[in-house]
Every structure is written in C-alpha cells, then in structure tokens.
Amino acid sequence: MRNPLQLFFRDLMTMRNHGTAAREQLATVYMQALLGQEPPPFDQSVMHTLLYHG
C-alpha cells in the first residue's frame, strides 16, 4: 500500500475494531457470565465492532 490515506484508514479501522477498545462492555458481559446471568440479547443493529456486541 503506497497510498497514505489508505494506510491511515486501515490503521483507524484496526484501532476501532481492537478488543481493548471495548474493555468496559466486554467486562460487563464477562461478569454477567461469571454470576450466571443471562447474556444481553444479540441485536445486530447495535454492533460497534467486529469483536463484541453491546
């Protein structure tokens, strides 16, 4: 990739979709699972990254 704009966009998307970008939401779901609570309903319209739903 030689286009600087394409490199910039790729880097932004990588940061946005990284798991640590959603640490608070993931921690909530993890704690609910540990406490035996039902997970939140899956709603594809609120997908924020490729790694989690919140």
HURAJO-V372437 format. One record per helix or strand of 3 or more residues. SS is the DSSP state (a for helix, b for strand). FROM is the first residue (numbers start at 1). LEN is the number of residues. Records with the same first field share a line. If there is no record, write none. Layout:
SS = FROM-LEN ; FROM-LEN
This chain:
a = 4-14 ; 19-16 ; 44-3
